[in-house]
């Protein structure tokens, strides 16, 4: 049965992720197990590409084999499946993540996995988990071994797009490592349609030399999108220099950007190049550009128009070849009207404006990002496992996230520590419980959400609460998309006909 399905799937055109999702679901049914996961090796981490039987936020996690001995054992086994029986003392990377449980310790847990290869190199692993003892018998292992070539063929059909994405991500990670930042923080995590459309747009404009203005609320990750633009550009092997304009003292802003000569001002004991010269041939990222003093804006405009800068105190200009990426959380058009930002500089910077969507418009990306941060905190705190309860997932999805991804990261870190405080046995499986003291997000929900009502109003039948939450989510999406139902369906990642039926049942049509 599995052979026929795989062969049939290989013969038709399918979106890459859909093909992989169908693959893991077929394997789950074939081996009659609880969960299957396909993980791609990217650098030093294993990244889930498709999972079934595991909680949604698993897709946002990144597994370091050095921290997960079962995954390490699977990676080092060249040709044979590796099986871990329920008596194995090695912790399972999916402890607490199976859909059937709510973070409770697993009384019985069998696991099987096999390494997959492409062109003689390790591509990743396929893993199987079951709550029933004896699921992965010798016969099951033999069957999996026989399917190895077909599984690798299925991966190969998706390889071009995935490998291209992996190559681009590895370039970003390499750049981050050179700058001394954490590699894991460089990835843009999410699968929502609005994010994928944005990434596609960025990849297109990245290859041009146009200035790009990234617009978005605080905490949406504008720096990561700037990195992506640079790494996908023709300047990827040249410097990316980050300038936080909001942190530049007005008296030193000109010197920081354009440099100075010896004696240009008190304390200038030697000649110094500025950020423009440091970025020569590469990209200069002007973060929070709306905070630049007006006097510096005039000189920045000259640099953009003529490709020349002049060190403070110098007589002659210097030629520079720099691409500008700017970012702001301000409404620069309003700043121009108020006289706080030069209109000519605004038009020069905003040749290609790119709005970055806030987290509240990215649907289930919230859960993937939560999983990403949970895995980081699990490793940091030395926990065996850490996951969200169903109630916590609902709370995260319902919240509006005024602080966006940065706020989510802090919420998850704080909740993980509080969870550990209630469950100090670090070897146990822990579950984040959505109490206000843990997530600490209820108090700042907007009035369009149920959290702003009186506390007692939450004491209602679960179906009523669910209907109210769905109604609020649909209305918020409609408001965002100008009452366009087709775009709303895309944003909520549901079938348009199903959305209309749901809206009708909820009394919205």
C-alpha positions in Angstrom: 0.0 0.0 0.0 2.7 2.5 1.0 4.8 1.7 -2.1 1.8 2.4 -4.4 1.0 5.6 -2.6 4.6 6.9 -2.8 4.9 6.0 -6.5 1.6 7.7 -7.3 2.6 10.8 -5.3 5.9 11.0 -7.2 4.0 11.1 -10.5 1.9 14.2 -9.8 2.8 17.8 -9.1 2.2 18.9 -5.5 3.4 21.8 -3.4 6.5 20.6 -1.6 5.2 20.9 2.0 1.9 19.2 1.0 3.8 16.3 -0.5 5.8 15.8 2.6 2.7 16.1 4.8 1.0 13.4 2.8 4.1 11.3 3.1 4.3 11.4 6.9 0.5 10.7 7.2 0.8 7.7 4.9 3.8 6.4 7.0 1.8 6.9 10.2 -1.1 4.8 8.9 1.3 2.1 7.4 3.2 1.6 10.7 0.1 2.2 12.9 2.0 4.5 15.2 1.3 7.6 17.1 3.6 10.1 15.3 5.9 10.5 12.3 8.4 13.3 11.7 10.6 14.2 8.8 13.6 16.4 9.8 16.1 18.1 7.6 19.7 18.5 8.8 20.6 22.2 8.4 24.1 22.9 9.7 24.1 21.6 13.2 20.4 21.4 13.8 17.5 19.1 12.7 14.6 21.1 11.4 11.1 19.5 11.2 9.7 19.9 7.7 6.6 17.7 8.2 5.0 16.1 11.2 1.9 14.2 12.1 0.7 13.1 15.5 2.7 15.9 17.2 1.5 19.2 18.5 1.6 22.1 16.0 4.4 24.0 17.6 6.8 21.1 17.0 7.4 22.6 13.5 8.9 25.6 15.1 11.4 23.6 17.1 15.1 23.0 16.1 16.7 19.9 17.5 20.4 19.8 18.3 21.5 16.1 18.0 24.2 16.8 20.6 21.3 17.4 23.1 19.2 14.5 21.8 21.0 11.2 21.9 18.3 9.3 20.0 18.5 11.6 17.1 22.3 11.5 17.2 22.1 7.7 17.1 19.8 7.7 14.1 22.1 10.2 12.3 25.2 8.0 12.8 23.5 4.7 11.6 24.3 4.5 7.9 22.0 1.8 6.5 19.9 0.3 9.3 16.9 1.7 11.1 17.5 2.3 14.7 14.9 1.2 17.3 14.5 2.3 20.9 12.1 0.2 23.0 10.0 1.5 25.8 12.7 0.4 28.3 15.3 2.7 26.8 16.8 5.2 29.2 17.6 7.7 26.5 15.1 10.6 26.5 13.0 11.0 23.5 13.0 14.4 21.7 9.2 14.3 21.4 8.5 13.6 25.1 5.3 15.5 25.9 4.8 16.5 22.3 2.5 13.7 21.1 -1.0 14.9 20.3 -2.6 12.2 22.5 -1.3 13.6 25.7 -1.1 16.9 27.6 2.5 16.9 28.7 2.2 13.9 30.9 5.0 11.4 31.3 4.8 8.6 28.8 4.3 5.2 30.5 5.3 3.3 27.3 7.0 4.9 24.3 8.6 3.0 21.4 10.7 4.9 18.9 12.2 4.1 15.5 14.2 6.2 13.1 16.3 6.0 9.9 18.8 8.3 8.3 18.0 9.6 4.8 20.7 10.6 2.3 21.0 12.5 -1.0 24.0 12.2 -3.3 25.9 10.2 -0.6 25.5 12.9 2.0 23.3 13.0 5.1 20.0 14.8 4.3 18.1 14.2 7.5 16.1 11.7 9.4 12.6 10.1 9.5 11.3 9.2 13.0 8.4 7.1 14.3 6.9 7.2 17.8 4.3 5.0 19.4 2.7 4.7 22.9 2.2 1.0 22.4 5.0 -1.5 23.2 6.3 -3.7 20.4 5.0 -1.5 17.6 8.3 -1.4 15.9 9.1 -5.0 15.6 11.8 -6.6 13.5 9.3 -6.8 10.7 8.5 -3.1 10.9 12.2 -2.3 10.9 12.7 -4.5 7.8 9.8 -2.8 6.0 11.3 0.6 6.8 14.6 -0.4 5.4 13.0 -1.6 2.2 11.3 1.8 1.8 14.5 3.8 2.2 15.1 4.4 -1.5 11.5 5.4 -2.1 11.5 7.8 0.9 14.7 9.4 -0.4 13.1 9.7 -3.9 10.1 11.4 -2.3 12.5 13.9 -0.6 14.4 14.4 -3.8 11.2 15.7 -5.6 11.1 18.5 -3.0 14.8 18.9 -2.9 15.3 21.9 -5.2 13.2 24.4 -3.3 14.1 23.1 0.1 17.8 23.0 -0.7 17.7 26.5 -2.1 16.0 27.7 1.1 18.5 25.8 3.2 21.4 27.3 1.3 20.1 30.8 1.7 19.5 30.2 5.4 23.0 28.8 5.9 24.4 31.9 4.3 22.5 34.0 6.8 23.6 31.8 9.7 27.2 32.1 8.5 27.0 35.9 8.4 25.5 35.9 11.9 28.2 33.7 13.2 30.8 36.1 11.8 29.1 38.9 13.7 29.1 36.9 16.9 25.4 36.5 17.3 23.5 33.3 18.1 22.8 31.4 14.9 19.5 30.1 16.1 18.2 33.7 16.3 18.7 34.3 12.6 16.0 32.1 11.2 12.6 33.6 10.2 10.2 31.0 11.6 6.7 30.6 10.2 4.6 29.1 7.4 1.6 31.5 7.2 0.7 32.6 3.7 1.2 36.3 4.6 4.8 35.5 5.6 5.5 33.4 2.6 4.3 36.2 0.3 6.5 38.6 2.1 9.6 36.4 1.8 8.9 35.9 -1.9 8.7 39.7 -2.3 11.9 40.3 -0.4 13.8 37.6 -2.4 12.7 39.4 -5.6 13.7 42.9 -4.5 16.9 41.6 -2.9 18.5 41.1 -6.2 18.0 44.7 -7.2 20.1 47.6 -6.0 17.0 49.6 -4.9 16.9 51.1 -1.4 14.4 49.2 0.8 12.4 50.7 3.6 11.1 48.1 6.1 8.0 49.3 7.9 6.5 47.6 11.0 5.7 47.7 14.6 8.3 47.2 17.3 9.3 43.6 17.7 8.3 42.2 14.3 11.9 41.3 13.5 12.9 44.0 11.0 16.6 43.2 11.5 16.1 39.6 10.4 14.3 40.7 7.3 17.2 43.1 6.6 19.7 40.3 7.0 17.7 38.2 4.5 17.6 41.0 2.0 21.4 41.3 2.2 22.1 37.6 2.1 19.9 37.2 -1.0 21.5 40.1 -2.8 24.5 40.4 -5.0 26.4 41.9 -2.1 26.0 38.8 0.1 29.8 38.3 0.4 30.3 41.9 1.4 29.7 43.5 4.8 26.3 44.1 6.3 26.7 47.0 8.8 23.9 47.7 11.3 23.4 51.2 12.7 20.8 51.8 15.4 20.0 55.4 14.6 17.9 55.8 17.8 21.1 55.1 19.9 23.2 57.7 18.1 23.8 60.8 20.2 23.1 63.9 18.0 26.6 65.2 18.7 28.2 62.0 17.4 25.8 60.9 14.7 27.6 62.5 11.8 31.0 61.1 13.0 29.5 57.6 13.4 28.0 57.5 9.9 30.7 59.4 7.9 33.8 59.3 10.1 36.1 62.1 11.1 39.7 63.3 10.8 42.1 63.9 13.6 41.3 67.1 15.4 37.8 67.4 13.9 36.4 67.9 17.4 37.5 67.7 21.0 38.5 64.1 21.7 39.2 63.2 18.0 42.7 62.1 18.6 43.0 60.0 15.5 41.3 59.6 12.1 38.4 57.2 12.0 36.2 55.8 9.3 32.5 55.8 9.7 29.8 53.2 9.0 29.4 54.1 5.4 33.0 53.3 4.7 32.8 50.1 6.7 29.9 49.0 4.5 31.6 49.9 1.3 30.6 47.3 -1.4 28.0 45.9 0.9 24.8 47.0 2.7 24.2 49.6 5.4 21.2 48.9 7.6 19.8 52.0 9.2 17.5 50.8 11.9 15.0 53.3 13.4 16.0 55.8 10.7 13.2 58.1 11.7 15.2 59.0 14.8 18.0 60.7 12.9 18.6 64.4 13.6 17.6 66.7 10.8 21.1 68.0 10.3 22.4 64.5 9.7 19.5 63.7 7.4 20.7 66.3 5.0 24.2 64.7 4.8 22.7 61.3 4.5 20.6 62.5 1.5 23.8 63.7 -0.2 25.5 60.4 0.3 22.5 58.6 -1.2 22.3 61.0 -4.2 25.9 61.2 -5.1 27.5 58.1 -3.6 29.9 60.4 -1.7 30.5 61.0 2.0 32.8 63.5 3.7 34.5 62.8 6.9 33.9 65.3 9.6 36.6 67.9 9.3 37.9 66.7 5.9 38.2 68.8 2.8 37.5 66.2 0.2 34.6 63.8 -0.3 35.1 60.0 -0.6 33.3 57.7 -3.0 31.3 54.8 -1.5 29.3 52.0 -3.0 26.6 51.2 -0.4 23.1 49.8 -0.7 20.8 51.2 2.0 18.2 49.2 3.9 16.3 51.4 6.3 13.7 50.4 9.0 11.3 52.3 11.2 8.3 51.8 13.4 7.2 55.4 12.8 4.8 56.7 10.3 7.4 58.6 8.3 4.8 60.3 6.2 3.4 61.9 9.3 6.9 62.9 10.4 7.4 64.6 7.1 4.2 66.6 7.5 5.3 67.6 11.0 8.7 68.7 9.8 10.6 66.1 11.7 11.8 64.2 8.7 13.0 65.5 5.3 10.6 64.8 2.5 13.4 64.3 -0.1 15.1 61.8 2.1 11.9 60.0 2.7 11.3 59.6 -1.0 14.9 58.5 -1.5 14.7 55.8 1.2 11.2 54.5 0.4 11.9 53.6 -3.3 10.7 50.1 -2.3 8.7 50.2 1.0 8.0 46.8 2.6 5.4 46.5 5.4 6.3 43.7 7.8 3.0 42.1 9.2 2.5 42.1 12.9 2.4 38.8 14.7 -1.4 39.0 15.2 -1.8 38.7 11.4 0.3 35.6 11.0 -2.1 33.0 12.3 -0.6 29.8 13.5 2.9 31.2 13.2 2.4 32.2 16.8 2.5 28.5 17.8 5.6 27.7 15.6 7.5 30.6 17.1 6.4 29.5 20.6 7.8 26.1 19.9 11.0 27.7 18.7 11.4 29.6 21.9 10.2 26.6 24.0 13.0 24.4 22.7 15.6 27.2 23.4 14.3 27.4 27.0 14.2 23.7 27.4 17.9 23.4 26.6 18.8 26.5 28.6 17.0 25.3 31.7 18.1 21.7 31.4 14.6 20.3 31.2 13.7 17.0 29.6 10.7 18.5 27.8 8.7 21.6 27.7 5.4 22.2 25.8 2.2 24.2 25.7 -1.1 22.9 26.9 -4.1 23.3 24.7 -5.4 26.1 26.8 -2.0 27.9 26.5 -2.1 27.6 22.7 -5.6 29.1 22.6 -4.5 32.0 24.9 -1.5 32.7 22.6 -3.6 32.6 19.5 -6.3 34.9 20.9 -3.8 37.5 22.2 -3.0 40.6 20.0 0.7 40.8 20.7 1.4 44.5 20.8 5.1 43.7 21.3 5.0 41.1 18.5 7.7 38.4 18.3 10.0 40.0 20.9 7.1 40.0 23.4 6.3 36.4 22.6 9.9 35.4 23.3 9.8 37.1 26.6 6.4 35.6 27.5 7.6 32.1 26.7 10.9 32.5 28.7 9.0 33.9 31.7 6.4 31.1 31.6 9.1 28.4 31.3 10.9 29.7 34.4 7.6 29.9 36.3 6.7 26.4 35.2 10.0 25.1 36.4 9.4 26.8 39.7 6.2 24.7 40.2 7.9 21.6 38.9 11.6 21.6 40.1 12.3 18.0 39.0 14.2 18.8 35.8 14.0 15.3 34.5 10.2 15.3 34.3 8.1 16.5 31.4 6.7 19.9 32.0 3.7 21.6 30.5 3.1 25.4 30.4 -0.3 26.1 32.0 -2.1 29.2 30.8 -2.5 30.9 34.2 -2.2 34.6 34.3 0.8 34.3 36.5 2.5 32.2 33.8 1.7 33.8 30.5 1.0 37.2 31.9 -0.7 38.4 28.8 -4.4 38.6 29.7 -4.2 42.1 31.2 -3.3 43.8 27.9 -5.7 42.2 25.5 -7.7 44.6 23.4 -11.4 45.2 23.8 -12.2 43.0 20.7 -11.2 39.9 22.6 -12.8 38.0 25.4 -10.0 38.7 27.9 -11.1 42.3 28.3 -14.5 41.3 29.8 -15.1 40.7 33.4 -13.2 37.6 34.7 -16.4 35.9 35.5 -17.5 36.1 31.9 -15.0 33.4 31.0 -17.0 31.0 33.1 -19.2 29.8 30.2 -19.8 26.7 28.2 -16.6 25.8 26.2 -18.6 25.8 22.9 -19.8 29.4 23.6 -16.3 30.5 24.4 -14.9 28.8 21.3 -17.6 30.5 19.1 -16.8 33.8 20.6 -13.1 33.4 20.0 -13.7 32.3 16.4 -16.1 35.2 15.8 -13.5 37.7 17.1 -10.7 36.2 15.0 -12.7 36.3 11.8 -13.9 39.9 12.4 -10.3 41.0 13.2 -9.1 39.4 9.9 -11.9 41.0 8.0 -11.0 44.4 9.4 -7.4 43.9 8.4 -8.3 42.9 4.8 -10.9 45.5 4.1 -13.8 43.1 4.5 -12.4 40.9 1.7 -13.5 37.4 2.5 -11.1 35.7 0.1 -8.1 37.5 1.6 -9.5 36.7 5.1 -9.6 33.0 4.3 -6.0 33.2 3.2 -4.9 35.0 6.4 -6.8 32.5 8.6 -5.5 29.6 6.5 -8.9 28.1 5.9 -10.8 27.1 2.8 -13.0 30.0 1.6 -16.2 27.9 1.4 -15.6 26.6 5.0 -15.0 30.1 6.2 -18.4 31.3 4.7 -20.2 28.3 6.3 -18.5 29.0 9.7 -19.3 32.7 9.5 -23.0 31.9 8.7 -23.2 29.5 11.7 -21.7 32.2 13.9 -24.3 34.7 12.8 -21.8 36.9 10.9 -23.6 36.6 7.5 
